[in-house]
Amino acid sequence: MKRIFYLAALLLCVLLPAAAQGLRHSVCVVEPEYSDADKALMGDYALYTARAGMRSASRALTAYKNEGTFGSGVVVEQGGKKYILTNLHVVGYAGKATIIFQLHEKTVRYEHCDVVHVGLTDLAAIALPAECDMIALPVYAGEIEEDVSIVAAGFPELANKPSWQLTRGSISNARVDVDSHEHASRIIQHTASIDPGSSGGPLLLKNKDGKYEILGVNTWKAFYREGVGLAIGKEDVQSFIATLGTSKTDAGKEMEPLRSLSGEDWLYVFRQLPDSVQKEIRDLDWHLPLDPALRTLAVRDSLVVNKGKGAKKFERSATRIVTDMENTNHFYLIYDNYFGMNQIAGIQFGYDWLGFITTGLQVTALIAETQNSEAPAIGAGPLFGVYLGAQIPIQVGKFILAPRITQTAAAGPFFSGASNFNTAITTDTRVGLDWRIPTGSCDFVLGLHYDMNWLWSKATMTIEPLKTNIGAFGLNQYLQHGIGLTLGVAW
């Protein structure tokens, strides 16, 4: 009896993997191939779409530009040629892809395969070489019924690598009513487990002969609900396959309008659009993450055509007053020289309100030449204060010039001579020009200014041209002026 049991168990172990082994000859890993220039473009737009409030598109672009992005696909046949059927969002904007079949006994790779056709319903086809001997699966021709057992096959991510997964479930809704996927004639909801990386893999049904047929292409997963996978139905799949061989899609052409436009320049164009249009683009139901950027340019071109001279409004290089500065926090190093020994050096940390009002805290070191009964000496001390100012940011090309006036008040201990301790109070009026150089994530700031400084202290200093006594407080009053530099960063 034990021998019969062991033989039955062995037979079961052999038969069960047989179907999965067969599917491994039909289901594959799809890795889009991107050039370094394309990856750089996507990284650039990932930053600026995030600043435009399109964080979902930004995350997708970041994923596309990284090495090792992948999805799943299934072999189909049309006109005597074999293709990989997958999702458009798997291949993205790539014109070529690497196809990998992970068989039990070996791994088969086909590199630089052409993406030959893409569709409105998030479907794409990749041509396989003529020597490919993998098995094409047919599309199911019968009616789709609920509560029917199905299988989902694909290569979701496991430890950052595609890993074969075959899961079972049933059809829980034969036709989902989802407005955001209006291009699809049928969306199938099922309970088979799918995960990131399963996109493009087939939803399968066994026919009466026990062979798998394609019921749909797994495309979405409802992460906020348990056991909800969504697949593009067989009707769209069949229609898409029927078009293969009749025409070829240049999968990379969608990126062309953006290749000569930096992400920063695009963001400027986007922010010139009416608020209602910006909201519409943010809420756009896109298949690919650059769709909102392309839609922005389409709207711009439409406005230019309809308004004629309005084209100047969208020229990023045009001189203009900036009302939407990206980097409003700042950290500055300042230095003032009062045409002699007297100097001030320190740091400022603050914020630009609406781009026009600047305010913050500062810590500086005052160095001045003093006089005592013996001989001239050098006095020094730290001063702590606040500042408030106004500026007018002016866009000139890709740079920002900001004429600025700032009023500062500070006080602190001042040591003159060997042992004389005093208190110093200063107010500075600085008038100058800052030059902001955008670098993507921050702005470098270089500035030149004129500084007029009032100083009160008990110390007697060699400061010209004004020195008076303020009476009751016993403080000497000095007026000094000079030129200064600002060096810093804004983020």
Salt bridges, closest charged atoms under 4 A:
GLU33 OE1 - HIS112 ND1 2.94
ASP38 OD1 - ARG259 NH1 2.56
GLU67 OE2 - LYS39 NZ 2.39
GLU111 OE2 - ARG109 NH2 3.34
GLU111 OE1 - HIS112 NE2 3.98
ASP114 OD1 - LYS96 NZ 2.34
ASP114 OD2 - LYS248 NZ 3.81
ASP122 OD2 - HIS89 ND1 2.77
GLU182 OE2 - HIS183 NE2 3.82
ASP195 OD1 - LYS221 NZ 3.15
GLU235 OE2 - ARG186 NE 2.89
GLU256 OE2 - ARG259 NE 2.82
GLU264 OE2 - ARG316 NH2 3.07
ASP265 OD1 - ARG316 NE 3.47
ASP265 OD2 - LYS398 NZ 3.96
GLU280 OE2 - ARG295 NH2 3.50
ASP283 OD2 - LYS279 NZ 2.81
ASP301 OD1 - ARG300 NH2 3.07
ASP324 OD1 - ARG320 NH1 3.93
GLU326 OE1 - ARG51 NE 3.95
GLU326 OE2 - ARG271 NH1 2.07
ASP336 OD2 - ARG430 NH2 2.72
ASP336 OD1 - HIS449 NE2 2.58
ASP352 OD1 - HIS330 ND1 3.27
ASP352 OD2 - ARG436 NH2 2.66
ASP434 OD2 - ARG404 NE 2.98
ASP443 OD2 - ARG436 NH1 3.43
